[in-house]
Amino acid sequence: MSPPLKLFIKAGCPWCDMAEEWLQTNGYRYSVVDVRADATAYDEMKRISGQHRAPTLQAGDLLLPDFGPEELARFMKKHSITPDAASTQNCCN
């Protein structure tokens, strides 16, 4: 089973919108954390990723910061993360 997915976004960010669209289109379940609305989440994203850009995807112990759809697809394939990822609250699916 794939690890739970957490997507750190900034509302209104076109890259974040593309990441969500890719995950939804490909059947992934994930939780969304809007770092503009939650300062603690923003601090967490900066701490785990070492940067301040979104989207940032956390998959268990794996991290993909500041990415586009092509990088997301390669990351999922490289780490064998399949659409069976466990859902958590705030899931967009």
N, C-alpha and C positions, 0 to 999 in steps of 0.2 A: 504494500500500500504506500502511496506517495505521502510525503509530509504535508501538514496543513500549510496553506498558503496565506500570507498576509501581504496586502498591497498597500504601501504608503503612497498617498496621493496628495496633490494640492488641487482643490476644487477649481475648475475652470482651466486647468492645464491641458493643452491639447495632447501632449505625450501621455499623460495619465489617462485621458479618454481613450486613446488608441490602445493602451495596455489593457484597460478594462474590456474594450470591445474584442480584442484578440482572445483574452481569457474566456469570455462568455461564448464567443463564436466556436471556440475549440472545446467547450464543455467543462472547463475547470470551475471548481468551487473555491471561493476564497473570501477572506474578510477584508474589508476596506477600512483604512484609517486615514482620515483627512487631517494632515498635519497643520493645515492653516486654522482648523477649528479646535485643535487640541495641542497646546504648547508642550505638554508632557510627551505626547507621541512624536512631536517634532524633535525634541531632545533625544528620544529613544532612537529615531531614525538616524540622527547625526552620530550618535554614539556607536551604533552597530555598523554603519556604512562608512563613517569617516568623511561624510560630505553632506550637503544640504539640498541636493536636487531630488526631485521626484519625477517619475515614479521610481520607487525602490521596492523590490520584491524580496520577501523573506520566505524561504521554504525550509523549515526546520533549522538546521545549522548553516544552510547555504544562503547566499545573498547575491542579488543582482541589482546594483544601484544605477540610477540614471541611464535608462535604456530605451530603445525603440523596439518595435514589433519583431524585427529580424533577429535582434539580439535575444529577445525573449524566447522565440522559437528555438534558437540554437541552445540556449541555456536549458530549456525543458528537455530537449532531446539528449543533450550531453549528460544530464543527471538522471535520465530515465524517469522524469516526473510526468505522470500520466493524469488524465482528467478524473481519476478516482480520488483526488486529494480531498481530505476530510473538510467538511464545511464547518465554519464557526459562525458565531453571531455576526450580524451586519453583512451577511453574504449577499452579493448582488444577483445570485441566480435564484 
